[in-house]
Structure formats: C-alpha cells, structure tokens
C-alpha cells in the first residue's frame, strides 16, 4: 500500500489499498448478515443465514467467544452441527 524506498521515496499503490478495503468491507458485511439473522429455534438450535444466502445451524451460540464464528478461520471446516 504505502512503502518507502531511497530511490523512489514514498510510493502509494492504489490497487493494494483497494484490495484491503474490499476485504474489510466484505468481512463487515458478512458479520452484519450473520448477526441480523441469528435466532434460536424452539428446539434449541441457533440458526443464521450466511452472506451467500445459505442457512447454517449450531447447537451452541456461534457469536460467543470460542463459538463457531470465532473459530472458523482456524479449522477451515463447515462446522454445521
């Protein structure tokens, strides 16, 4: 994004900056969609909608620290209980 070289001085790369902004915006959007749709069914399962429209469920609250949303980057699995 922003780098310094003794030959060229400060250099700003708009493509890299745009990519970082897009990744952050997608992460915020994904979390908003999840949190707005999260609810607990009568049978005790937590259900939410992912950003692409698919429905997911879990026996435990996925939004708490250590929950499914917190750990999904670590395991890379589906996680649907």
PAVEX-483749 format. One line per 8 residues: number of its first residue (from 1); their letters; for each residue x negated, y negated, z of N, C-alpha, C. Coordinates in pm, whole numbers. Atoms other than C-alpha are relative to their C-alpha. Layout:
BEGIN
NUM = a = X/Y/Z/X/Y/Z/X/Y/Z; ... $
***
This chain:
BEGIN
1 = xxxxxxxx = -83/117/0/0/0/0/-88/-123/0; 87/116/-11/-247/-259/117/-138/50/37; 135/-47/-28/-617/-190/100/-100/-111/-28; 105/100/19/-939/-385/109/-124/67/-55; 125/-46/57/-1247/-335/-100/-90/-122/-15; 91/115/13/-1556/-553/-103/-10/-48/-144; 6/39/142/-1541/-552/-484/123/-80/-43; -123/61/50/-1176/-646/-536/74/-83/105 $
9 = xxxxxxxx = -71/71/-105/-1070/-789/-200/124/78/41; -124/-64/-42/-718/-722/-78/81/40/-122; -78/-52/111/-510/-506/-313/132/54/54; -134/-44/-38/-134/-452/-281/55/88/-112; -57/-91/98/23/-152/-457/151/7/20; -145/2/-17/397/-212/-506/66/138/-16; -57/-133/17/461/148/-620/-5/79/131; 11/-69/-129/332/293/-292/93/-62/103 $
17 = xxxxxxxx = -87/70/-93/520/31/-93/146/38/-25; -136/-38/35/843/111/-280/31/144/41; -19/-139/-39/797/483/-214/20/13/151; -13/-3/-146/751/429/160/137/-55/42; -130/58/-32/1061/206/173/113/96/-36; -103/-96/42/1265/466/-19/10/118/97; 0/-112/-95/1162/746/220/63/-42/132; -58/50/-125/1251/537/525/151/-21/-16 $
25 = xxxxxxxx = -143/23/24/1586/434/373/77/132/-8; -67/-130/8/1673/797/292/14/62/138; -5/-56/-135/1588/905/648/108/-68/83; -104/74/-73/1812/633/794/138/40/-49; -129/-40/59/2096/722/555/39/140/46; -28/-138/-40/2069/1094/634/44/8/145; -36/-2/-142/2080/1031/1008/136/-64/26; -131/62/-16/2381/799/977/113/94/-41 $
33 = xxxxxxxx = -103/-93/48/2578/1055/776/20/111/104; -9/-107/-99/2499/1327/1031/73/-47/126; -55/47/-127/2583/1121/1338/147/-40/-11; -140/40/17/2908/981/1197/93/121/-11; -87/-116/23/3038/1327/1107/-9/106/111; 17/-101/-105/2921/1520/1417/122/5/92; -110/-20/-93/3208/1665/1618/-5/144/53; -5/-133/-62/3276/1963/1843/137/61/-26 $
41 = xxxxxxxx = -126/-68/30/3538/2210/1727/58/61/128; -69/-62/-114/3789/2379/1960/-71/127/48; 69/-123/-39/3580/2698/1955/-139/-26/58; 125/36/-64/3277/2508/2092/-117/-23/-93; 108/23/95/3069/2482/1774/-9/-148/-37; 24/135/49/2914/2150/1676/-8/7/-153; -7/0/146/2987/2069/1311/-33/-140/-50; 32/128/62/2847/1793/1090/-18/19/-149 $
49 = xxxxxxxx = 19/-1/144/2808/1702/724/-138/-55/-29; 132/45/43/2465/1671/564/15/-106/-109; -3/109/97/2376/1389/322/48/46/-138; -40/-50/131/2443/1610/17/143/53/-1; -139/-40/-8/2795/1698/142/24/137/59; -16/-133/-59/2729/2045/282/28/-8/149; -35/-3/-141/2873/2133/620/-92/97/74; 87/-83/-82/2646/2272/893/61/12/139 $
57 = xxxxxxxx = -50/-17/-135/2716/2404/1241/-108/58/90; 95/-47/-100/2532/2489/1560/74/25/130; -62/-29/-130/2620/2640/1897/-39/-103/105; 45/104/-93/2426/2362/2073/2/-136/-69; -4/136/54/2433/1985/2029/-130/-28/-77; 122/20/79/2187/1916/1742/-65/-137/19; 53/136/-12/2141/1549/1834/-83/-23/126; 76/18/-124/1985/1601/2178/-148/29/-26 $
65 = xxxxxxxx = 143/-32/16/1605/1604/2218/-22/151/10; 22/-143/7/1487/1951/2126/107/73/-76; -108/-60/77/1806/2012/1927/-43/26/-143; 28/-39/138/1828/2123/1567/-57/-115/-83; 49/113/80/1777/1775/1418/-140/-41/41; 131/37/-51/1473/1715/1637/-107/98/-46; 100/-103/27/1302/2042/1550/-1/49/-144; -9/-56/134/1399/2098/1185/-123/-27/-85 $
73 = xxxxxxxx = 121/27/77/1083/1938/1049/-111/98/36; 103/-92/-44/874/2182/1249/15/139/-58; -17/-139/41/1031/2512/1148/31/16/-149; -29/-5/142/1146/2429/795/112/95/-38; -106/-96/29/1432/2679/827/135/-66/-12; -136/49/16/1803/2645/769/58/-40/134; -43/33/-135/1885/2654/1138/147/11/26; -143/-14/-23/2257/2714/1090/29/122/84 $
81 = x = -24/-115/-90/2352/2930/1389/129/69/-32 $
***
